[in-house]
């Protein structure tokens, strides 16, 4: 199938993202209805902590549980709160038509970019995955980072073809195969394409700090930090130590905070989001609980989380 791209309103030639990337939580009230005021308070605290950009209503922001109207409302409030202080990116995905609608919402609400998540449920061959990206971003007026994970895993040759999609500026890895990602980075960088040097790569694995050193070694410097959503001082301290090659500090934070956090995260499916939200609540945020099928931590797990959080904050 050949997707004909319309004339792009915006043409990407350079990855615009820098610094530590924040993925704010979407706030719900006690009835699990969208709470935009609590979301705005949480987002303001995230912005005050100094990330390079905020990605709202993405994986950590429970994109999969939101209606299109809710996505639009979150985007509008996020752009209003940010007020031009830093870039605001919006989640997009689902079926092909749904993803295209999300991209349209991002442009209409004034977002600075889109994270395009994998198609819902179905998996196609590499050519079909590329057509999904082309279809979703046809006529896109904002830059797009494509999420490499789940039902949208790219081969090195398919990743090179992304360079011909006008709005696509980067690839975010949530698949976790370092060898494959190294092949993708090398193949893109040496492709000779006129956009290859400016194409961006992001580490989007859960608790990305655990893999940050390995990904940095293959040329993937940018990463999203879920920890930033509840303890930005820890997230920034880790990144500062990583960039300064302060191995002992990185090792201490990994051993005494991140490794125990991941162990707790791995006890329950969906805790890559639910545990982050519970930690934010412990820190005073009013973001509420998670929508099903995710489940909130038990009181005993929250107690464990509180101990870990206190230890992590003491380290920095």
BAFI-3210 file (N, C-alpha, C; in Angstrom, 3 decimals, decimal comma, padded with zeros to 6 digits):
// residues 316
n [1|2|3|4|5|6|7|8|9|10|11|12|13|14|15|16|17|18|19|20|21|22|23|24|25|26|27|28|29|30|31|32|33|34|35|36|37|38|39|40|41|42|43|44|45|46|47|48|49|50|51|52|53|54|55|56|57|58|59|60|61|62|63|64|65|66|67|68|69|70|71|72|73|74|75|76|77|78|79|80|81|82|83|84|85|86|87|88|89|90|91|92|93|94|95|96|97|98|99|100|101|102|103|104|105|106|107|108|109|110|111|112|113|114|115|116|117|118|119|120|121|122|123|124|125|126|127|128|129|130|131|132|133|134|135|136|137|138|139|140|141|142|143|144|145|146|147|148|149|150|151|152|153|154|155|156|157|158|159|160|161|162|163|164|165|166|167|168|169|170|171|172|173|174|175|176|177|178|179|180|181|182|183|184|185|186|187|188|189|190|191|192|193|194|195|196|197|198|199|200|201|202|203|204|205|206|207|208|209|210|211|212|213|214|215|216|217|218|219|220|221|222|223|224|225|226|227|228|229|230|231|232|233|234|235|236|237|238|239|240|241|242|243|244|245|246|247|248|249|250|251|252|253|254|255|256|257|258|259|260|261|262|263|264|265|266|267|268|269|270|271|272|273|274|275|276|277|278|279|280|281|282|283|284|285|286|287|288|289|290|291|292|293|294|295|296|297|298|299|300|301|302|303|304|305|306|307|308|309|310|311|312|313|314|315|316]
n.u [000,853|000,574|001,051|000,033|001,564|000,367|001,056|003,423|002,804|004,721|008,136|010,443|013,850|015,656|016,316|014,529|014,751|016,161|018,087|016,781|013,913|010,553|007,701|004,752|002,093|-001,324|-003,998|-006,574|-009,787|-011,495|-013,461|-012,297|-012,456|-011,347|-009,143|-008,447|-007,440|-005,854|-004,053|-002,844|-001,520|000,318|001,764|002,874|004,645|006,379|007,459|008,759|010,883|012,716|012,951|013,852|011,740|008,191|006,214|003,044|000,156|001,128|002,710|003,261|001,432|-000,968|-002,131|-003,557|-005,931|-007,480|-010,066|-010,553|-011,518|-010,739|-007,969|-007,588|-008,385|-006,437|-004,159|-004,711|-004,768|-002,158|-000,554|-001,396|-000,521|002,247|002,946|004,792|007,258|008,716|009,019|005,976|004,900|002,669|000,916|000,106|-001,714|-003,009|-005,516|-005,019|-006,602|-007,356|-004,858|-004,090|-006,035|-005,301|-002,816|-003,711|-005,149|-003,036|-001,736|-003,824|-004,212|-001,887|000,423|003,910|004,950|004,665|004,447|004,385|002,757|002,668|000,572|-002,734|-003,167|-002,898|-000,330|001,798|003,784|007,132|006,755|004,062|004,047|005,542|003,787|001,726|002,897|003,245|000,586|-000,577|000,807|000,456|000,232|000,994|001,453|003,229|006,323|007,318|008,059|008,710|007,561|009,357|008,446|006,527|003,902|005,143|007,911|010,959|013,034|016,534|016,677|014,046|013,944|015,638|014,025|012,185|013,305|012,440|009,917|008,299|007,665|008,765|011,113|012,608|013,338|012,091|013,155|011,518|011,733|014,032|016,194|019,429|021,429|020,008|019,160|021,608|022,367|020,370|020,868|023,491|023,067|021,271|022,788|024,922|023,768|023,836|021,765|020,249|019,079|020,066|022,067|020,809|018,753|016,974|017,502|015,980|015,977|013,497|012,815|011,172|011,839|014,284|016,804|018,137|019,161|020,578|023,368|024,259|022,854|023,793|026,348|025,970|025,272|022,841|021,694|019,569|016,867|013,767|012,445|010,734|010,954|011,337|008,750|007,947|010,109|012,027|014,515|016,114|016,164|017,469|019,917|020,967|021,231|023,021|025,294|025,751|026,360|028,645|030,380|030,618|031,142|030,957|028,870|026,724|026,610|025,967|023,432|022,002|022,266|021,198|018,778|017,452|017,595|016,193|013,715|012,971|012,748|010,483|008,679|008,520|006,952|004,278|002,197|001,976|002,898|004,855|003,621|001,576|002,983|004,584|002,666|001,615|003,858|004,085|001,794|002,508|004,374|002,866|001,355|-001,798|-002,699|-004,193|-005,500|-004,911|-006,445|-008,404|-007,118|-005,001|-003,745|-003,792|-001,067|-000,886|-001,553|000,678|002,632|002,794|003,888|006,449|007,357|007,431|009,561|011,691|011,641|012,246|014,849|016,109|015,847|017,416|019,915|020,571]
n.v [-001,202|002,205|005,226|008,439|011,400|014,484|017,969|019,030|021,119|021,809|021,197|018,836|018,866|018,553|017,179|018,501|018,275|018,509|017,873|016,585|014,625|015,063|013,206|013,914|013,049|012,100|013,530|012,193|012,284|011,107|009,550|008,714|010,509|012,975|015,368|018,413|020,649|019,609|018,288|020,497|021,685|019,660|019,576|022,154|021,960|020,070|021,482|023,539|022,161|021,986|020,432|019,445|019,269|018,605|015,712|015,118|013,124|010,666|007,451|007,196|009,050|007,773|007,475|005,495|005,213|007,401|009,404|010,925|013,518|014,019|013,871|016,102|018,114|017,864|018,512|021,192|022,433|021,887|023,299|025,873|026,107|025,735|027,907|028,685|028,343|026,001|023,182|021,443|018,246|015,848|012,778|010,278|007,825|004,433|003,058|003,516|005,687|006,868|007,611|009,507|011,425|012,204|013,418|015,573|016,912|017,660|019,613|021,470|022,309|023,578|022,219|021,322|019,083|015,523|012,328|009,383|006,542|002,869|001,029|-000,054|-003,243|-004,858|-006,286|-005,545|-006,169|-004,766|-002,871|-002,225|-001,081|001,205|002,472|002,995|005,015|006,939|007,410|008,338|010,697|012,214|015,315|016,490|019,073|019,362|018,292|014,816|012,103|008,727|005,851|003,059|000,029|-002,724|-003,296|-002,031|-002,422|-001,605|-002,426|-001,974|-001,039|-000,174|001,879|003,731|004,484|006,041|008,535|009,715|010,535|013,460|014,868|013,352|013,229|011,680|008,596|006,674|004,352|001,697|-000,929|-002,361|-003,881|-003,719|-004,323|-004,378|-001,704|-000,407|-001,196|000,102|002,854|003,117|002,397|004,376|006,736|006,388|006,339|008,221|009,877|013,106|013,984|012,473|013,084|014,860|013,434|012,152|010,072|008,336|006,999|005,096|003,230|001,586|003,083|004,407|005,154|002,874|001,726|003,727|004,193|002,169|002,795|005,337|004,715|003,748|005,933|007,100|009,547|011,028|010,582|009,477|010,208|008,582|008,820|011,506|012,426|012,232|012,639|014,813|015,876|013,662|012,488|014,466|014,620|012,109|012,187|014,341|013,267|011,111|012,363|013,670|011,642|010,531|007,907|006,552|007,889|007,432|004,634|004,311|005,538|003,878|001,362|001,772|003,076|002,996|000,253|-001,178|000,111|-000,738|-003,462|-003,501|-002,382|-004,445|-006,352|-006,282|-006,209|-003,283|-001,500|000,262|002,576|002,866|002,747|004,964|006,967|006,582|007,246|009,946|010,894|010,367|012,332|014,557|015,347|015,694|013,780|011,475|008,093|005,250|004,482|001,562|-000,991|-000,917|-001,182|000,191|000,426|-001,751|-001,020|-002,008|-002,116|000,569|001,499|000,317|001,696|004,311|004,162|003,623|005,966|007,919|007,144|007,492|010,286|011,145|010,400|012,307]
n.w [000,000|-000,866|000,677|000,094|000,784|001,945|001,229|003,475|006,296|008,036|008,048|009,081|010,055|011,995|015,175|017,825|020,592|023,878|026,887|030,060|029,865|030,719|031,685|032,436|034,759|034,232|035,821|037,891|039,524|042,528|041,383|039,147|037,073|034,742|036,081|035,646|036,981|039,053|037,430|036,172|038,357|039,007|036,605|036,563|038,729|037,669|035,477|036,838|037,872|035,863|033,320|029,908|028,167|028,183|027,994|027,527|028,390|027,478|027,630|030,475|031,201|030,856|028,264|026,830|028,196|027,788|026,310|023,037|023,339|025,982|025,694|024,083|025,874|027,885|026,390|025,694|028,257|029,112|027,274|027,875|030,571|030,309|028,719|026,763|027,968|027,754|025,491|024,663|024,253|022,802|023,358|020,883|019,030|018,814|016,670|013,090|012,065|014,483|015,514|013,641|014,121|016,694|016,208|014,745|016,734|018,411|016,855|016,578|019,205|019,802|020,558|020,668|019,506|018,735|020,229|018,689|019,302|019,247|016,871|017,760|019,093|016,601|014,527|011,880|008,868|008,330|006,239|006,510|009,054|008,594|006,829|008,597|010,165|008,162|007,410|009,801|010,195|007,953|006,381|008,753|011,112|013,107|014,638|014,880|017,016|016,748|018,388|019,138|019,762|021,179|019,033|016,991|016,011|014,621|011,836|010,976|008,271|007,832|009,681|008,488|006,370|007,668|007,630|005,344|005,874|006,251|008,744|010,771|013,290|014,961|016,778|019,374|021,706|023,136|023,213|023,957|023,043|022,886|021,037|018,586|018,582|018,413|015,862|014,395|014,977|013,917|011,228|010,351|010,831|009,060|006,609|004,600|004,047|003,798|006,133|008,151|010,085|011,809|012,893|015,681|018,600|021,252|024,535|025,754|027,681|030,466|033,620|032,757|033,565|034,388|032,093|030,940|030,768|029,034|026,707|026,173|025,379|022,808|021,421|022,125|023,783|024,900|027,194|028,651|031,824|034,229|036,951|037,295|037,428|040,038|041,754|040,948|041,761|042,293|039,749|038,202|039,569|039,045|036,207|035,910|037,160|035,475|032,992|033,724|034,060|036,594|038,050|040,542|041,871|040,152|040,319|043,040|043,241|041,509|042,780|045,365|045,117|042,458|041,615|043,756|043,389|040,825|041,322|042,960|041,163|039,270|040,453|039,835|037,002|035,001|036,875|036,111|035,560|037,572|040,018|039,842|039,891|042,457|043,960|043,344|044,605|047,254|047,504|047,694|045,526|043,810|041,975|041,947|041,484|039,246|036,083|035,166|032,944|034,778|038,141|041,430|043,805|046,689|050,216|051,655|049,676|049,050|051,423|051,259|049,039|050,026|051,846|050,103|048,574|050,466|051,055|048,586|048,206|050,324|049,427|047,567]
ca.u [000,000|001,333|000,376|000,453|001,637|000,004|002,128|003,546|002,802|005,983|009,087|011,457|015,194|016,549|015,689|014,481|014,714|017,412|017,932|016,032|012,543|009,545|006,440|003,820|000,969|-002,658|-004,675|-007,976|-010,365|-011,852|-014,321|-011,447|-012,733|-010,223|-009,041|-007,518|-006,776|-004,775|-003,052|-002,111|-000,615|001,404|002,581|003,636|005,762|007,324|008,144|009,639|012,067|013,688|013,191|014,006|010,424|007,209|005,421|001,808|-000,760|001,853|002,582|003,133|000,219|-002,131|-002,742|-004,477|-007,201|-008,118|-010,832|-009,980|-011,888|-009,886|-006,635|-007,620|-008,446|-005,117|-003,243|-005,013|-004,326|-000,695|000,000|-001,675|000,340|003,643|003,027|005,989|008,504|009,418|008,169|004,953|004,624|001,440|000,829|-000,800|-001,615|-004,231|-005,663|-004,459|-007,432|-007,259|-003,552|-004,124|-006,853|-004,492|-001,826|-004,450|-005,429|-001,793|-001,522|-004,896|-004,078|-000,642|001,547|005,144|005,322|003,866|005,052|003,486|002,858|002,378|-000,831|-003,451|-003,455|-002,438|001,064|001,992|005,181|007,778|006,145|002,805|004,361|005,923|002,570|001,016|003,524|002,934|-000,839|-000,853|001,481|000,208|-000,164|001,291|001,995|004,133|007,298|006,894|008,981|008,036|007,891|009,807|008,126|005,246|003,493|005,848|009,360|011,545|014,320|017,407|016,321|012,791|014,256|016,176|012,898|011,519|013,919|011,698|008,617|008,719|007,552|009,409|012,422|013,357|012,835|012,235|013,204|010,941|011,819|015,046|017,244|020,522|022,116|019,181|019,193|022,920|022,304|019,514|021,592|024,607|022,550|020,736|023,852|025,819|022,925|024,060|020,561|020,559|018,522|020,579|022,837|019,927|017,708|017,192|017,208|015,654|015,786|012,198|012,523|010,713|012,958|015,342|018,117|018,778|019,839|021,091|024,791|024,396|022,347|024,715|027,503|025,667|024,902|021,484|021,907|018,295|015,984|012,619|012,585|009,511|011,269|011,143|007,353|007,702|011,310|012,934|015,868|016,849|016,352|018,499|021,197|021,465|021,664|024,229|026,409|025,993|027,031|029,967|031,120|030,843|030,713|030,590|027,551|025,761|026,490|025,284|022,012|021,427|022,221|020,430|017,440|016,809|017,421|015,033|012,494|012,638|012,297|009,097|007,924|008,354|006,069|002,902|002,064|001,434|003,463|005,687|002,791|000,855|003,917|004,995|001,561|001,557|004,978|003,741|000,832|003,294|005,104|001,922|000,593|-003,185|-002,973|-005,152|-005,113|-004,843|-007,628|-008,219|-006,840|-003,947|-004,202|-002,968|-000,338|-001,509|-000,956|002,016|003,545|002,990|004,835|007,771|007,700|007,762|010,913|012,617|011,665|012,988|016,267|016,584|015,984|018,566|021,145|020,903]
ca.v [000,000|003,437|006,364|009,699|012,458|015,824|018,938|019,286|022,508|021,958|020,177|018,601|018,535|018,485|016,817|019,731|018,012|018,529|017,781|015,495|014,723|014,760|012,630|014,161|012,151|012,646|013,483|011,792|012,444|009,859|008,779|008,489|011,491|013,866|016,499|019,297|021,557|018,844|018,089|021,749|021,845|018,687|020,004|023,329|021,481|019,436|022,529|024,254|021,339|022,254|019,470|020,036|019,264|017,742|014,863|014,887|012,099|009,596|006,204|007,487|009,844|006,908|007,775|004,452|005,258|008,694|009,651|011,989|014,794|014,194|014,175|017,493|018,971|017,816|019,267|022,616|022,909|021,819|024,422|027,082|026,128|025,904|029,312|028,925|028,212|024,809|022,473|020,512|017,197|015,134|011,400|009,929|006,393|003,670|002,694|004,497|006,894|007,491|008,252|010,705|012,405|012,709|014,335|016,781|017,594|018,283|020,839|022,432|022,807|024,322|021,419|021,479|017,831|014,336|011,006|008,446|005,224|001,779|000,773|-000,861|-004,672|-005,586|-006,144|-005,746|-006,250|-003,448|-001,936|-001,769|-000,190|002,480|003,115|003,515|006,301|007,878|007,748|009,132|011,997|012,924|016,721|016,880|020,414|019,321|017,203|013,544|011,046|007,443|004,938|001,736|-000,941|-003,400|-003,669|-001,166|-002,612|-001,273|-002,951|-000,861|-000,473|000,565|003,117|004,672|004,998|007,092|009,817|010,285|011,025|014,839|015,383|012,466|013,759|010,783|007,279|006,410|002,901|001,066|-002,369|-002,828|-004,698|-002,762|-004,653|-003,884|-000,244|-000,014|-001,374|001,157|004,124|003,094|002,367|005,706|007,743|006,158|006,128|009,236|010,693|014,476|014,229|011,450|013,645|015,552|012,540|011,915|008,775|008,461|005,793|005,188|002,043|001,885|003,412|004,471|005,310|001,564|001,404|004,974|004,083|001,320|003,516|006,434|004,138|003,540|007,208|007,511|010,350|011,477|009,562|009,936|009,797|008,477|009,294|012,954|012,717|012,298|013,061|015,391|016,086|012,412|012,312|015,395|014,243|010,953|012,604|015,160|012,359|010,323|013,193|014,038|010,388|010,290|006,513|006,141|008,441|006,685|003,288|004,394|005,795|002,671|000,261|002,050|003,588|002,526|-001,209|-001,554|000,622|-001,638|-004,727|-003,290|-002,182|-005,711|-007,277|-006,190|-005,599|-001,931|-000,639|001,304|003,778|002,958|003,022|006,357|007,808|006,465|008,006|011,362|011,171|010,422|013,603|015,648|015,644|015,230|013,180|010,389|006,732|004,888|003,880|000,169|-002,197|-000,741|-001,229|000,950|-000,404|-002,048|-000,229|-002,519|-001,688|002,015|001,651|000,018|002,804|005,469|003,938|003,803|007,364|008,641|006,822|008,138|011,723|011,338|010,223|013,509]
ca.w [000,000|-000,912|001,290|-000,503|001,784|001,524|001,390|004,913|006,754|008,771|007,600|010,106|009,606|013,138|016,457|018,616|022,027|024,631|028,331|030,669|029,381|031,734|031,212|033,544|034,994|034,026|037,124|037,977|040,845|043,203|040,479|037,968|036,035|034,493|036,993|034,948|037,920|039,679|036,371|035,985|039,502|038,825|035,472|036,981|039,546|036,757|034,720|037,772|038,126|034,813|032,246|028,582|027,526|028,833|027,106|028,271|027,880|026,794|028,374|031,905|031,335|030,618|026,965|026,409|028,935|027,540|025,090|022,220|023,972|027,157|025,171|023,643|027,061|028,517|025,544|025,836|029,567|029,176|026,506|028,655|031,754|029,884|028,280|025,971|028,732|027,270|024,529|025,109|023,274|023,116|022,910|019,788|018,756|018,625|015,265|012,165|012,042|015,795|015,627|012,801|014,831|017,809|015,640|014,400|017,994|018,871|016,093|016,883|020,570|019,927|021,058|019,900|018,858|019,014|020,372|018,025|019,904|018,313|016,559|018,741|018,989|015,427|014,094|010,452|008,450|008,366|005,285|007,093|010,174|007,988|006,320|009,773|010,486|007,071|007,469|011,003|010,157|006,696|006,605|010,132|011,285|014,245|014,539|015,449|017,409|016,628|019,493|018,677|020,812|021,033|017,680|016,027|016,128|013,323|011,395|010,599|006,965|007,990|010,394|007,493|005,586|008,436|007,277|004,215|006,350|006,534|010,112|011,747|013,665|015,832|017,153|020,801|021,895|024,314|022,950|024,892|022,428|022,676|019,783|017,491|018,581|017,905|014,397|013,858|015,062|012,976|009,861|010,046|010,803|007,919|005,426|003,575|003,906|004,219|007,464|009,068|011,197|012,739|013,381|017,097|019,206|022,669|025,330|026,390|028,477|031,824|034,508|031,747|034,197|034,490|030,833|030,362|030,418|027,852|025,538|025,890|024,689|021,386|020,826|022,490|024,987|025,464|027,748|029,430|033,215|035,021|038,303|037,290|037,725|041,485|042,484|039,953|042,271|042,075|038,305|037,729|040,166|038,297|034,875|036,059|037,445|034,261|031,981|034,242|034,235|038,018|038,121|041,896|042,176|039,344|040,905|044,334|042,991|040,933|043,753|046,580|044,826|041,227|041,606|044,592|042,780|039,721|041,919|043,369|039,915|038,558|041,161|039,348|035,670|034,985|037,915|035,515|035,668|038,849|041,107|039,674|040,357|043,918|044,500|043,225|045,672|048,492|047,519|047,869|044,319|043,863|040,658|042,115|041,132|037,830|035,477|034,793|033,726|035,773|039,531|042,368|044,771|047,977|051,296|051,988|048,613|049,221|052,530|050,702|048,150|050,859|052,379|048,974|048,203|051,506|050,897|047,368|048,444|051,213|048,653|046,783]
c.u [000,883|000,506|000,905|000,420|001,173|001,194|002,259|003,525|004,135|006,925|010,218|012,806|016,145|015,755|015,710|014,612|016,098|017,086|017,170|014,558|011,564|008,263|005,404|002,668|-000,342|-003,457|-006,142|-008,481|-010,764|-012,738|-013,612|-011,862|-011,538|-010,276|-007,994|-006,801|-005,617|-003,672|-002,203|-001,120|000,588|002,334|003,434|004,838|006,818|008,129|009,147|010,922|013,082|013,952|013,374|012,703|009,496|006,424|004,158|000,943|-000,039|001,722|002,393|001,881|-001,045|-002,882|-003,837|-005,823|-007,995|-008,957|-010,147|-010,313|-011,021|-008,460|-006,555|-007,623|-007,112|-004,115|-003,451|-004,498|-002,799|-000,045|-000,225|-000,733|001,794|003,905|004,339|007,300|009,340|008,477|007,194|004,676|003,440|001,499|-000,171|-000,664|-002,965|-004,308|-005,164|-005,262|-007,369|-005,949|-003,505|-004,939|-006,081|-003,454|-002,495|-004,760|-004,185|-001,543|-002,562|-004,732|-002,743|000,500|002,744|005,564|004,439|004,782|004,043|003,721|002,399|000,891|-001,454|-003,597|-002,798|-000,976|001,143|003,455|005,812|007,154|004,841|003,021|004,773|004,706|001,704|001,574|003,163|001,479|-001,126|-000,303|001,284|-000,352|000,138|001,934|002,929|005,126|006,829|008,101|008,191|008,514|008,135|009,590|006,842|004,960|004,160|007,350|009,973|012,841|015,221|017,024|015,015|013,028|014,826|015,035|012,099|012,070|013,190|010,295|008,849|008,697|008,296|010,831|013,223|012,621|013,124|012,159|012,583|010,988|012,889|016,092|018,387|021,254|021,324|019,231|020,531|022,971|021,487|020,254|022,698|024,120|021,988|021,855|024,758|025,055|023,212|022,855|020,829|019,961|019,131|021,267|021,940|018,824|018,012|016,842|017,017|015,545|014,478|011,826|011,992|011,910|014,242|016,730|018,866|019,588|020,555|022,557|024,990|023,940|023,229|025,918|027,245|025,129|023,489|021,572|020,594|017,527|014,849|012,733|011,238|009,738|011,099|009,709|007,063|008,903|012,323|014,347|016,720|017,161|017,460|019,873|021,808|021,997|022,930|025,446|026,767|026,782|028,431|030,868|031,519|030,319|030,248|029,205|026,461|025,525|025,710|023,786|021,323|021,231|021,239|019,026|016,799|016,604|016,278|013,705|012,039|012,150|010,844|008,202|007,585|007,442|004,671|002,874|001,435|002,003|004,448|004,950|002,213|001,770|004,395|003,907|001,448|002,684|004,709|002,755|001,546|004,023|004,169|001,121|-000,815|-003,601|-003,922|-004,596|-005,105|-006,183|-007,351|-007,854|-005,658|-004,555|-003,240|-002,218|-001,148|-000,899|000,448|003,033|003,808|003,972|006,266|008,253|008,122|009,170|011,951|012,756|012,451|014,495|016,858|016,797|017,165|019,881|021,556|020,778]
c.v [001,244|004,570|007,638|010,788|013,773|016,756|019,290|020,777|022,822|020,861|020,059|018,312|018,352|018,108|018,027|019,533|018,007|018,292|016,558|015,681|014,255|014,242|012,753|013,167|012,860|012,455|013,068|012,040|011,092|008,968|008,438|009,339|012,435|015,081|017,459|020,260|020,846|018,555|019,335|021,990|020,913|019,129|021,208|022,923|020,801|020,474|023,273|023,480|021,393|021,169|020,183|020,141|018,414|017,001|014,480|013,846|011,085|008,326|006,413|008,297|009,107|007,248|006,774|004,482|006,525|008,693|010,760|013,362|015,064|014,535|015,637|018,447|019,021|018,646|020,767|023,163|022,909|022,983|025,731|027,202|026,396|027,320|029,628|028,745|027,017|024,082|021,525|019,528|016,379|013,706|011,230|008,435|005,755|003,146|003,805|005,797|007,628|008,227|009,545|011,811|013,022|013,709|015,656|017,602|018,322|019,602|021,899|023,066|023,520|023,554|021,564|020,215|016,697|013,139|010,009|007,044|004,138|001,640|-000,196|-002,301|-005,396|-005,288|-006,426|-005,918|-004,856|-002,429|-001,376|-000,815|001,182|003,214|003,673|004,885|007,332|008,346|008,672|010,543|012,745|014,313|017,201|018,256|020,493|018,182|015,973|012,696|009,743|006,514|003,535|000,738|-001,681|-003,853|-002,814|-001,238|-002,479|-002,035|-001,764|-000,220|000,309|001,884|004,163|005,284|006,053|008,479|010,495|010,743|012,431|015,262|014,549|012,936|012,799|009,490|007,065|004,907|002,480|-000,440|-003,037|-003,767|-003,763|-003,044|-004,149|-002,364|000,273|-000,135|-000,257|002,489|004,187|003,156|003,726|006,718|007,610|006,009|007,092|010,122|012,094|014,834|013,319|012,050|014,301|014,700|012,158|010,512|008,974|007,083|005,950|003,963|002,438|002,063|003,464|004,661|003,979|001,218|002,605|004,876|003,276|002,061|004,703|005,929|003,905|004,815|007,663|008,234|010,721|010,318|010,220|009,379|009,787|008,986|010,809|013,326|012,809|012,747|013,642|015,643|014,825|012,241|013,218|015,048|013,061|011,387|013,445|014,272|011,534|011,123|013,606|012,819|010,155|008,886|006,107|006,657|007,700|005,303|003,321|004,626|004,569|001,594|000,519|002,604|002,924|001,009|-001,658|-001,063|-000,296|-002,984|-004,623|-003,114|-003,507|-006,705|-007,336|-005,574|-004,215|-000,991|000,394|002,637|003,922|003,301|004,464|007,293|007,766|007,249|009,504|011,770|011,262|011,755|014,800|016,022|015,054|014,592|011,993|009,032|006,511|004,321|002,416|000,051|-002,085|-000,802|-000,429|000,004|-000,645|-001,147|-000,699|-002,095|-000,191|002,286|001,375|001,181|004,032|005,361|004,160|005,266|008,201|008,382|007,508|009,624|012,026|011,224|011,482|014,780]
c.w [000,000|-000,321|000,665|000,553|001,191|001,704|002,861|005,227|007,427|008,309|008,596|009,484|010,773|014,389|017,390|020,124|022,653|026,110|028,790|030,337|030,455|031,080|032,330|033,576|034,678|035,313|036,977|039,403|041,420|042,353|039,175|036,773|035,918|035,411|036,430|035,892|038,623|038,676|036,188|037,126|039,371|037,706|035,835|037,825|038,681|035,985|035,604|038,040|036,994|033,789|030,908|027,831|028,378|027,755|027,861|027,563|027,005|027,642|029,855|032,185|030,948|029,326|026,594|027,102|028,645|026,263|024,295|022,809|025,205|026,735|024,761|024,833|027,783|027,711|025,708|027,164|029,665|028,451|027,265|029,855|031,359|029,400|027,570|026,698|028,292|026,317|025,223|023,978|023,753|022,600|021,773|019,548|018,625|017,213|014,372|012,153|013,375|015,977|014,827|013,474|015,996|017,325|015,278|015,658|018,503|018,167|016,457|018,258|020,818|020,539|020,127|019,173|019,321|019,213|019,815|018,556|018,936|018,013|017,555|018,278|017,820|015,113|012,611|010,130|008,486|007,417|005,836|008,250|009,663|007,445|007,447|010,150|009,429|007,148|008,657|010,890|008,844|007,007|008,020|010,178|012,484|014,051|015,299|015,822|017,406|017,733|018,940|019,813|020,440|019,612|016,611|016,256|014,740|013,072|011,078|009,260|007,035|008,712|009,444|006,673|006,336|008,087|006,124|004,603|006,903|007,992|011,142|012,017|014,540|016,116|018,636|021,035|023,216|024,206|023,803|024,346|022,046|021,366|018,579|017,423|018,081|016,385|013,757|013,844|014,016|011,539|009,454|009,886|009,557|006,606|004,289|003,335|004,442|005,579|008,528|010,292|012,235|013,317|014,824|017,547|020,709|023,296|026,091|027,186|029,855|032,767|033,682|032,345|034,282|033,244|030,226|029,953|029,144|026,597|025,185|025,099|023,208|020,731|021,100|023,828|025,675|026,081|028,530|030,838|033,917|036,440|038,396|037,669|039,216|042,293|041,503|040,459|042,101|040,592|037,776|038,305|039,417|036,936|034,946|036,295|036,221|033,236|032,412|034,438|035,690|038,360|039,510|042,283|041,416|039,949|042,217|044,150|042,398|041,997|044,889|046,332|043,615|041,194|042,520|044,015|041,646|040,246|042,364|042,138|039,251|039,277|040,549|037,949|035,760|036,023|037,366|035,501|037,074|040,019|041,054|040,200|041,883|044,572|044,431|044,313|047,018|048,630|047,571|046,643|044,441|042,534|040,743|041,719|039,635|037,364|035,134|033,299|034,693|037,162|040,395|043,300|046,041|049,053|051,676|050,938|048,681|050,364|052,053|049,839|048,939|051,424|051,284|048,608|049,200|051,374|049,675|047,546|049,366|050,471|047,926|047,629]
res [x|x|x|x|x|x|x|x|x|x|x|x|x|x|x|x|x|x|x|x|x|x|x|x|x|x|x|x|x|x|x|x|x|x|x|x|x|x|x|x|x|x|x|x|x|x|x|x|x|x|x|x|x|x|x|x|x|x|x|x|x|x|x|x|x|x|x|x|x|x|x|x|x|x|x|x|x|x|x|x|x|x|x|x|x|x|x|x|x|x|x|x|x|x|x|x|x|x|x|x|x|x|x|x|x|x|x|x|x|x|x|x|x|x|x|x|x|x|x|x|x|x|x|x|x|x|x|x|x|x|x|x|x|x|x|x|x|x|x|x|x|x|x|x|x|x|x|x|x|x|x|x|x|x|x|x|x|x|x|x|x|x|x|x|x|x|x|x|x|x|x|x|x|x|x|x|x|x|x|x|x|x|x|x|x|x|x|x|x|x|x|x|x|x|x|x|x|x|x|x|x|x|x|x|x|x|x|x|x|x|x|x|x|x|x|x|x|x|x|x|x|x|x|x|x|x|x|x|x|x|x|x|x|x|x|x|x|x|x|x|x|x|x|x|x|x|x|x|x|x|x|x|x|x|x|x|x|x|x|x|x|x|x|x|x|x|x|x|x|x|x|x|x|x|x|x|x|x|x|x|x|x|x|x|x|x|x|x|x|x|x|x|x|x|x|x|x|x|x|x|x|x|x|x|x|x|x|x|x|x|x|x|x|x|x|x]
***
